[in-house]
Amino acid sequence: MISERLKSVILRELRLADVSIEASTLASEVPGWDSLKHVALLAAVEREFGVRFKTLEVMRLQNVGELDALVRKKLAAAQV
């Protein structure tokens, strides 16, 4: 399960109303999620959560669940 906050960012950035976004969702399964939107989406997630992604971290992401886990990891590290 991904956070509602992350789901909201994804739907807002891709200008989608009610598309099912689950942990196992791939970018290729979401209408309008192309390479340009991918970059914009990652920037929006960084702004929303106040985190920064490294290129290698982003390249390793396989699905939305892994993006959610990366965000949670960065937020936890920031609290230490």
MDTraj code that builds the backbone (N, CA, C; nanometers):
import mdtraj as md
import numpy as np

residues = "MET ILE SER GLU ARG LEU LYS SER VAL ILE LEU ARG GLU LEU ARG LEU ALA ASP VAL SER ILE GLU ALA SER THR LEU ALA SER GLU VAL PRO GLY TRP ASP SER LEU LYS HIS VAL ALA LEU LEU ALA ALA VAL GLU ARG GLU PHE GLY VAL ARG PHE LYS THR LEU GLU VAL MET ARG LEU GLN ASN VAL GLY GLU LEU ASP ALA LEU VAL ARG LYS LYS LEU ALA ALA ALA GLN VAL".split()
xyz = np.array([
    [0.0841, -0.1184, 0.0000],
    [0.0000, 0.0000, 0.0000],
    [0.0885, 0.1246, 0.0000],
    [0.0547, 0.2194, -0.0835],
    [0.1319, 0.3430, -0.0879],
    [0.0561, 0.4512, -0.0109],
    [0.1288, 0.5547, 0.0276],
    [0.0651, 0.6620, 0.1036],
    [-0.0324, 0.7394, 0.0154],
    [-0.1380, 0.7862, 0.0761],
    [-0.2373, 0.8666, 0.0041],
    [-0.1736, 0.9964, -0.0463],
    [-0.0788, 1.0467, 0.0288],
    [-0.0105, 1.1714, -0.0101],
    [0.0675, 1.1502, -0.1397],
    [0.1388, 1.0387, -0.1505],
    [0.2131, 1.0093, -0.2736],
    [0.1165, 0.9861, -0.3885],
    [0.0121, 0.9105, -0.3646],
    [-0.0875, 0.8857, -0.4685],
    [-0.1458, 1.0173, -0.5188],
    [-0.1734, 1.1085, -0.4276],
    [-0.2280, 1.2381, -0.4637],
    [-0.1321, 1.3170, -0.5528],
    [-0.0040, 1.3133, -0.5195],
    [0.0971, 1.3833, -0.5998],
    [0.1014, 1.3237, -0.7408],
    [0.1002, 1.1923, -0.7486],
    [0.1055, 1.1255, -0.8792],
    [-0.0162, 1.1638, -0.9634],
    [-0.1337, 1.1518, -0.9065],
    [-0.2559, 1.1834, -0.9817],
    [-0.2612, 1.3305, -1.0217],
    [-0.2204, 1.4188, -0.9312],
    [-0.2207, 1.5624, -0.9617],
    [-0.1222, 1.5944, -1.0739],
    [-0.0023, 1.5396, -1.0643],
    [0.1012, 1.5701, -1.1638],
    [0.0665, 1.5148, -1.3017],
    [0.0014, 1.3992, -1.3051],
    [-0.0361, 1.3386, -1.4322],
    [-0.1739, 1.3839, -1.4793],
    [-0.2362, 1.4703, -1.3993],
    [-0.3694, 1.5251, -1.4305],
    [-0.4711, 1.4134, -1.4552],
    [-0.4740, 1.3214, -1.3608],
    [-0.5685, 1.2102, -1.3659],
    [-0.6645, 1.2217, -1.2485],
    [-0.7882, 1.1836, -1.2711],
    [-0.8885, 1.1967, -1.1658],
    [-0.8917, 1.0745, -1.0751],
    [-0.9209, 0.9610, -1.1295],
    [-0.9419, 0.8446, -1.0450],
    [-0.8857, 0.7189, -1.1114],
    [-0.7555, 0.7082, -1.1107],
    [-0.6874, 0.5908, -1.1633],
    [-0.6332, 0.5133, -1.0447],
    [-0.6472, 0.3833, -1.0491],
    [-0.5985, 0.2999, -0.9396],
    [-0.4453, 0.2980, -0.9403],
    [-0.3862, 0.3418, -0.8319],
    [-0.2417, 0.3413, -0.8153],
    [-0.2116, 0.2543, -0.6942],
    [-0.1434, 0.1449, -0.7169],
    [-0.1074, 0.0507, -0.6109],
    [0.0444, 0.0402, -0.6023],
    [0.0939, -0.0301, -0.5034],
    [0.2385, -0.0482, -0.4872],
    [0.3007, -0.1167, -0.6082],
    [0.2280, -0.2057, -0.6697],
    [0.2824, -0.2813, -0.7832],
    [0.2660, -0.2104, -0.9176],
    [0.2042, -0.0928, -0.9178],
    [0.1782, -0.0202, -1.0419],
    [0.3084, 0.0228, -1.1085],
    [0.3157, -0.0025, -1.2394],
    [0.4296, 0.0395, -1.3210],
    [0.3937, 0.1676, -1.3949],
    [0.4921, 0.2486, -1.4251],
    [0.4673, 0.3725, -1.4989],
    [0.3974, 0.3426, -1.6318],
    [0.4362, 0.2360, -1.6962],
    [0.3783, 0.2008, -1.8267],
    [0.2298, 0.1651, -1.8183],
    [0.1798, 0.1402, -1.6987],
    [0.0387, 0.1048, -1.6802],
    [-0.0498, 0.2263, -1.6544],
    [0.0109, 0.3423, -1.6380],
    [-0.0649, 0.4638, -1.6034],
    [-0.0731, 0.5541, -1.7265],
    [-0.1943, 0.5908, -1.7674],
    [-0.2110, 0.6777, -1.8843],
    [-0.1346, 0.8094, -1.8685],
    [-0.0576, 0.8449, -1.9704],
    [0.0136, 0.9720, -1.9709],
    [0.1464, 0.9734, -1.8979],
    [0.1844, 0.8628, -1.8358],
    [0.3115, 0.8585, -1.7613],
    [0.4226, 0.8199, -1.8582],
    [0.4790, 0.9198, -1.9242],
    [0.5890, 0.8975, -2.0174],
    [0.7182, 0.9497, -1.9556],
    [0.8247, 0.9509, -2.0335],
    [0.9554, 0.9894, -1.9788],
    [0.9589, 1.1352, -1.9313],
    [0.8939, 1.2243, -2.0027],
    [0.8917, 1.3645, -1.9599],
    [0.8099, 1.3819, -1.8323],
    [0.6958, 1.3158, -1.8262],
    [0.6136, 1.3234, -1.7057],
    [0.6836, 1.2573, -1.5871],
    [0.7653, 1.1573, -1.6161],
    [0.8389, 1.0890, -1.5104],
    [0.9315, 1.1873, -1.4379],
    [1.0029, 1.2660, -1.5145],
    [1.0942, 1.3646, -1.4569],
    [1.0160, 1.4690, -1.3772],
    [0.9070, 1.5173, -1.4342],
    [0.8249, 1.6170, -1.3658],
    [0.7631, 1.5578, -1.2386],
    [0.7223, 1.4340, -1.2459],
    [0.6623, 1.3674, -1.1304],
    [0.7631, 1.3528, -1.0174],
    [0.8844, 1.3110, -1.0494],
    [0.9874, 1.2970, -0.9466],
    [1.0199, 1.4319, -0.8829],
    [1.0240, 1.5373, -0.9624],
    [1.0481, 1.6715, -0.9083],
    [0.9334, 1.7132, -0.8164],
    [0.8106, 1.6795, -0.8538],
    [0.6945, 1.7122, -0.7710],
    [0.6990, 1.6354, -0.6388],
    [0.7412, 1.5104, -0.6429],
    [0.7521, 1.4303, -0.5204],
    [0.8606, 1.4892, -0.4303],
    [0.9724, 1.5288, -0.4895],
    [1.0795, 1.5912, -0.4107],
    [1.0286, 1.7173, -0.3407],
    [0.9553, 1.8000, -0.4130],
    [0.9014, 1.9236, -0.3537],
    [0.8003, 1.8928, -0.2434],
    [0.7102, 1.8023, -0.2715],
    [0.6032, 1.7703, -0.1761],
    [0.6577, 1.7167, -0.0445],
    [0.7581, 1.6289, -0.0533],
    [0.8090, 1.5626, 0.0664],
    [0.9378, 1.6252, 0.1208],
    [0.9932, 1.7222, 0.0482],
    [1.1158, 1.7867, 0.0944],
    [1.2362, 1.6936, 0.0933],
    [1.2433, 1.6092, -0.0078],
    [1.3544, 1.5147, -0.0214],
    [1.4234, 1.5371, -0.1554],
    [1.5418, 1.4774, -0.1695],
    [1.6157, 1.4829, -0.2960],
    [1.6540, 1.3409, -0.3340],
    [1.6324, 1.3070, -0.4600],
    [1.6689, 1.1757, -0.5102],
    [1.8000, 1.1823, -0.5863],
    [1.8790, 1.0787, -0.5725],
    [1.9999, 1.0636, -0.6522],
    [1.9620, 0.9908, -0.7808],
    [2.0352, 1.0160, -0.8864],
    [2.0056, 0.9549, -1.0162],
    [2.0016, 0.8035, -1.0078],
    [2.0973, 0.7438, -0.9416],
    [2.1021, 0.5979, -0.9312],
    [1.9814, 0.5432, -0.8557],
    [1.9361, 0.6147, -0.7535],
    [1.8177, 0.5710, -0.6794],
    [1.6958, 0.5662, -0.7711],
    [1.6816, 0.6691, -0.8517],
    [1.5676, 0.6788, -0.9426],
    [1.5755, 0.5701, -1.0491],
    [1.6929, 0.5441, -1.0989],
    [1.7095, 0.4437, -1.2038],
    [1.6762, 0.3034, -1.1541],
    [1.6900, 0.2792, -1.0255],
    [1.6627, 0.1472, -0.9678],
    [1.5148, 0.1223, -0.9405],
    [1.4334, 0.2265, -0.9404],
    [1.2921, 0.2111, -0.9084],
    [1.2216, 0.1258, -1.0128],
    [1.1445, 0.0277, -0.9655],
    [1.0719, -0.0620, -1.0543],
    [0.9219, -0.0353, -1.0583],
    [0.8684, 0.0204, -0.9493],
    [0.7237, 0.0436, -0.9423],
    [0.6943, 0.1529, -0.8393],
    [0.5695, 0.1850, -0.8247],
    [0.5282, 0.2924, -0.7339],
    [0.5594, 0.2565, -0.5883],
    [0.5484, 0.1301, -0.5548],
    [0.5791, 0.0866, -0.4189],
    [0.7236, 0.1144, -0.3809],
    [0.8134, 0.0955, -0.4757],
    [0.9544, 0.1238, -0.4489],
    [0.9777, 0.2740, -0.4351],
    [0.9046, 0.3542, -0.5099],
    [0.9132, 0.4998, -0.4935],
    [0.8644, 0.5390, -0.3545],
    [0.7540, 0.4806, -0.3118],
    [0.7003, 0.5076, -0.1784],
    [0.8021, 0.4684, -0.0712],
    [0.8637, 0.3522, -0.0867],
    [0.9633, 0.3062, 0.0107],
    [1.0837, 0.4005, 0.0141],
    [1.1252, 0.4499, -0.1021],
    [1.2387, 0.5422, -0.1079],
    [1.2047, 0.6735, -0.0368],
    [1.0855, 0.7241, -0.0590],
    [1.0428, 0.8468, 0.0091],
    [1.0424, 0.8264, 0.1593],
    [0.9847, 0.7150, 0.2042],
    [0.9802, 0.6864, 0.3489],
    [1.1210, 0.6746, 0.4078],
    [1.2113, 0.6109, 0.3350],
    [1.3493, 0.5956, 0.3799],
    [1.4167, 0.7313, 0.3958],
    [1.3950, 0.8193, 0.2982],
    [1.4568, 0.9522, 0.3038],
    [1.3975, 1.0358, 0.4180],
    [1.2678, 1.0241, 0.4386],
    [1.2045, 1.0980, 0.5480],
    [1.2540, 1.0468, 0.6833],
    [1.2700, 0.9175, 0.6962],
    [1.3199, 0.8595, 0.8215],
    [1.4639, 0.9036, 0.8475],
    [1.5456, 0.9069, 0.7444],
    [1.6849, 0.9476, 0.7580],
    [1.6953, 1.0952, 0.7986],
    [1.6017, 1.1753, 0.7510],
    [1.6029, 1.3179, 0.7829],
    [1.5668, 1.3430, 0.9300],
    [1.4969, 1.2486, 0.9928],
    [1.4558, 1.2644, 1.1325],
    [1.5607, 1.2195, 1.2310],
    [1.6640, 1.1535, 1.1827],
    [1.7690, 1.1015, 1.2730],
    [1.8608, 1.2110, 1.3149],
])
top = md.Topology()
chain = top.add_chain()
for i, resn in enumerate(residues, 1):
    res = top.add_residue(resn, chain, resSeq=i)
    for name in ("N", "CA", "C"):
        top.add_atom(name, md.element.get_by_symbol(name[0]), res)
traj = md.Trajectory(xyz[None], top)
